[in-house]
Amino acid sequence: MEESPVMPSSSAQTGSNLLIRPAQSLDREGIWRLLSPVLRKGETYALPRHWGRQQALAYWMAVEHRVYVAQTHDHEIVGTFYLQANQKGGGSHIANAGFVARPGFGAGRAMAEEALAEATKLGFRAMQFNFVVSTNLRAVELWTSLGFRVIGTLPGAFDHPSEGYVDALVMWKDLLSPGP
């Protein structure tokens, strides 16, 4: 299994007293502890609910992903995100990212702000989320508050385990224009 390299980005201390830094091999267990319950619930990611540790970490820490973690002052990992080009070739100037955060630490917003800053630093012109599950209201509200807008709706695209077929949203934020 490929290891995600340590990224050249510097670590960021957030206002919520979290350290956001590039993930290292030693972070795999902490990342798995975040991913496992999210995958099992099957409510926010279009990934197989039966994936085990090896499959989930291979996906999350894929070579093309720049992977980060949010950790508390006592080194507990309470969030993780990856940043990548949304497409290859002619679409590689648009960023894409995936996030998982434990509630109650402010990690979601802190990581989102760090991902936007890092994407801008890396020269991406925009960030696009291809498949935001419409019932994931925390995510939709967070992205909207950070200036993302819905540019498309995929009707009934996600088979939610308790709500049936729900819409998925395509969300976009221009990184070249000033604003939220």
C-alpha positions as CSV (number, residue, x, y, z in Angstrom):
1,M,0.0,0.0,0.0
2,E,1.3,3.4,-0.9
3,E,2.1,5.9,1.9
4,S,1.0,9.5,1.6
5,P,4.0,11.7,1.6
6,V,4.5,14.4,4.1
7,M,3.5,17.6,2.3
8,P,5.8,20.6,2.1
9,S,3.1,22.8,3.6
10,S,3.7,24.3,7.0
11,S,1.4,23.4,9.9
12,A,-1.3,25.8,10.9
13,Q,-2.5,26.6,14.4
14,T,-6.1,27.6,14.4
15,G,-8.2,29.8,16.6
16,S,-9.9,26.7,17.9
17,N,-6.5,25.5,19.3
18,L,-6.2,22.8,16.8
19,L,-3.0,22.1,14.9
20,I,-3.7,21.3,11.2
21,R,-0.7,19.6,9.6
22,P,0.2,17.2,6.8
23,A,-0.6,13.6,7.7
24,Q,2.1,11.1,8.4
25,S,2.2,7.4,8.3
26,L,1.8,7.3,12.1
27,D,-1.6,9.1,11.8
28,R,-3.3,6.2,10.0
29,E,-4.9,4.8,13.1
30,G,-6.3,8.1,14.1
31,I,-7.6,8.7,10.6
32,W,-9.2,5.2,10.6
33,R,-11.0,6.0,13.9
34,L,-12.6,9.0,12.1
35,L,-13.4,7.2,8.8
36,S,-14.8,4.0,10.2
37,P,-18.0,5.3,11.8
38,V,-18.7,7.6,8.9
39,L,-18.4,4.8,6.4
40,R,-20.5,2.4,8.5
41,K,-23.3,5.0,8.8
42,G,-23.3,5.5,5.0
43,E,-25.0,8.9,5.3
44,T,-22.4,11.3,3.8
45,Y,-20.0,9.6,1.5
46,A,-20.7,7.6,-1.6
47,L,-18.1,5.0,-0.5
48,P,-18.8,1.3,0.3
49,R,-20.1,0.9,3.8
50,H,-18.4,-2.5,4.1
51,W,-14.9,-1.1,3.5
52,G,-12.3,-2.2,6.1
53,R,-9.3,-0.3,7.4
54,Q,-7.0,-1.2,4.5
55,Q,-9.4,-0.2,1.7
56,A,-10.5,3.0,3.4
57,L,-7.0,4.2,4.2
58,A,-5.8,3.3,0.7
59,Y,-8.6,5.5,-0.7
60,W,-8.1,8.4,1.8
61,M,-4.3,8.4,1.6
62,A,-4.0,7.8,-2.1
63,V,-0.8,9.1,-3.7
64,E,-2.8,11.9,-5.5
65,H,-4.3,13.2,-2.2
66,R,-2.5,15.8,-0.1
67,V,-3.7,14.5,3.3
68,Y,-3.9,16.6,6.5
69,V,-5.0,16.0,10.1
70,A,-6.4,18.3,12.7
71,Q,-5.2,17.5,16.2
72,T,-5.8,18.8,19.7
73,H,-3.0,20.0,22.0
74,D,-2.8,16.5,23.4
75,H,-2.2,15.0,19.9
76,E,-5.7,13.5,19.5
77,I,-6.7,13.5,15.8
78,V,-10.2,15.0,15.5
79,G,-10.3,15.7,11.8
80,T,-8.8,14.9,8.5
81,F,-9.1,16.1,4.9
82,Y,-7.5,15.5,1.6
83,L,-6.9,18.0,-1.2
84,Q,-6.4,17.1,-4.8
85,A,-7.0,18.3,-8.4
86,N,-10.7,17.7,-9.2
87,Q,-9.7,16.3,-12.7
88,K,-6.6,15.5,-14.6
89,G,-5.3,17.4,-17.6
90,G,-7.5,20.3,-18.6
91,G,-9.4,20.2,-15.3
92,S,-6.4,20.1,-13.0
93,H,-6.7,23.8,-12.1
94,I,-9.8,23.1,-10.0
95,A,-9.3,21.7,-6.5
96,N,-11.4,19.1,-4.8
97,A,-11.3,17.9,-1.2
98,G,-12.9,15.5,1.2
99,F,-13.4,16.1,5.0
100,V,-14.2,14.1,8.1
101,A,-14.4,15.8,11.5
102,R,-15.4,14.8,15.0
103,P,-18.1,17.2,16.2
104,G,-17.4,19.5,19.1
105,F,-13.9,20.7,18.3
106,G,-14.4,23.2,15.4
107,A,-12.3,21.0,13.2
108,G,-14.7,21.1,10.2
109,R,-14.5,24.9,9.8
110,A,-10.8,25.1,10.7
111,M,-9.9,22.4,8.1
112,A,-12.2,24.0,5.5
113,E,-10.5,27.3,5.9
114,E,-7.0,25.7,5.8
115,A,-8.0,23.7,2.7
116,L,-9.1,26.9,0.9
117,A,-5.9,28.7,1.9
118,E,-3.7,25.8,0.8
119,A,-5.6,25.3,-2.5
120,T,-5.1,29.0,-3.2
121,K,-1.4,28.8,-2.4
122,L,-1.0,25.8,-4.7
123,G,-2.5,27.9,-7.6
124,F,-5.9,26.3,-7.9
125,R,-8.4,28.7,-9.5
126,A,-11.5,27.3,-7.7
127,M,-12.7,24.5,-5.5
128,Q,-15.5,22.1,-6.5
129,F,-17.3,19.5,-4.5
130,N,-18.8,17.0,-6.9
131,F,-21.2,15.1,-4.6
132,V,-22.4,16.8,-1.4
133,V,-25.2,14.8,0.0
134,S,-28.2,17.2,0.4
135,T,-29.2,15.7,3.8
136,N,-25.7,16.5,5.2
137,L,-26.9,19.9,6.4
138,R,-23.8,20.6,8.5
139,A,-21.7,20.4,5.4
140,V,-24.0,22.3,3.2
141,E,-24.3,25.1,5.8
142,L,-20.5,25.2,6.3
143,W,-19.7,25.4,2.6
144,T,-22.4,28.0,2.0
145,S,-21.0,30.1,4.9
146,L,-17.6,29.9,3.3
147,G,-18.8,31.3,0.0
148,F,-19.6,28.1,-1.9
149,R,-22.6,28.0,-4.1
150,V,-24.7,25.2,-5.5
151,I,-24.1,25.0,-9.2
152,G,-25.9,21.7,-9.9
153,T,-28.3,19.2,-8.3
154,L,-28.1,15.5,-9.1
155,P,-31.7,14.3,-8.4
156,G,-31.9,11.2,-6.3
157,A,-28.2,10.4,-6.8
158,F,-27.4,9.2,-3.3
159,D,-29.0,6.1,-1.8
160,H,-29.3,7.2,1.9
161,P,-29.6,4.3,4.3
162,S,-32.7,5.8,6.1
163,E,-34.1,8.5,3.8
164,G,-33.9,6.6,0.5
165,Y,-32.8,8.4,-2.7
166,V,-31.8,12.0,-1.9
167,D,-30.2,14.7,-4.1
168,A,-26.4,15.3,-4.3
169,L,-25.2,18.8,-4.8
170,V,-22.3,20.1,-6.9
171,M,-20.8,23.1,-5.0
172,W,-18.3,25.6,-6.2
173,K,-16.1,28.4,-4.9
174,D,-14.0,30.7,-7.0
175,L,-10.5,31.1,-5.4
176,L,-9.4,34.1,-7.5
177,S,-12.1,36.5,-6.4
178,P,-12.0,38.1,-2.9
179,G,-14.9,37.3,-0.7
180,P,-16.0,34.8,2.0
